């Protein structure tokens, strides 16, 4: 009986893992997200950070801040 219970629990865990669609954003993902896409600036995607800063990632991968009025969030 213990083996059957363990197998059943393992199957439940696997099925919930397989059925999880990572492309959908859950409410928890939205609460823990640290940046939001908010438009473009000179062909670069603008992001708004958790403290309200508006920036894009330059060719070196660094954040380049622009005026907040540039972001549409």
C-alpha positions as CSV (number, residue, x, y, z in Angstrom):
1,X,0.0,0.0,0.0
2,X,2.9,2.4,0.7
3,X,4.4,1.8,-2.7
4,X,1.0,2.6,-4.3
5,X,0.6,5.8,-2.3
6,X,4.2,7.0,-3.2
7,X,3.6,6.2,-6.9
8,X,0.2,8.1,-6.8
9,X,1.9,11.2,-5.1
10,X,4.7,11.1,-7.7
11,X,2.2,11.0,-10.6
12,X,0.3,13.9,-9.2
13,X,3.5,15.9,-8.9
14,X,4.6,15.1,-12.4
15,X,1.2,15.8,-14.0
16,X,1.0,19.2,-12.3
17,X,4.5,20.0,-13.5
18,X,3.7,18.9,-17.1
19,X,0.4,20.8,-17.2
20,X,2.0,24.1,-16.1
21,X,2.1,26.5,-19.0
22,X,5.1,28.8,-18.5
23,X,3.9,31.2,-21.2
24,X,1.0,32.3,-19.1
25,X,1.6,35.0,-16.5
26,X,0.2,34.2,-13.1
27,X,-0.9,36.7,-10.5
28,X,2.2,35.7,-8.4
29,X,4.5,36.4,-11.4
30,X,3.0,39.9,-11.8
31,X,3.5,40.6,-8.1
32,X,7.2,39.6,-8.2
33,X,8.1,41.1,-11.5
34,X,10.8,43.8,-11.3
35,X,10.4,45.6,-14.6
36,X,7.7,46.2,-17.2
37,X,8.0,46.9,-20.9
38,X,6.7,50.4,-21.6
39,X,7.4,51.5,-25.1
40,X,10.4,52.2,-27.3
41,X,13.1,54.8,-27.6
42,X,15.4,55.0,-30.7
43,X,14.5,51.4,-31.5
44,X,15.2,50.1,-27.9
45,X,12.6,48.6,-25.7
46,X,11.9,50.8,-22.7
47,X,11.4,49.3,-19.2
48,X,10.0,50.8,-16.0
49,X,11.7,49.5,-12.9
50,X,10.3,48.8,-9.4
51,X,11.1,52.3,-8.3
52,X,9.7,54.0,-11.4
53,X,12.8,54.6,-13.4
54,X,12.6,54.5,-17.2
55,X,15.4,52.8,-19.0
56,X,16.6,50.6,-21.9
57,X,19.5,48.1,-22.2
58,X,22.3,49.5,-24.3
59,X,24.5,47.4,-26.6
60,X,26.8,46.6,-23.6
61,X,23.9,45.2,-21.6
62,X,23.9,48.2,-19.2
63,X,20.8,50.2,-18.3
64,X,20.6,53.6,-19.9
65,X,18.0,55.8,-18.2
66,X,15.7,58.2,-20.1
67,X,13.1,60.7,-18.9
68,X,10.1,59.1,-17.3
69,X,7.8,60.8,-19.8
70,X,9.3,58.5,-22.4
71,X,7.7,55.4,-20.8
72,X,4.0,54.7,-21.5
73,X,3.3,52.8,-18.3
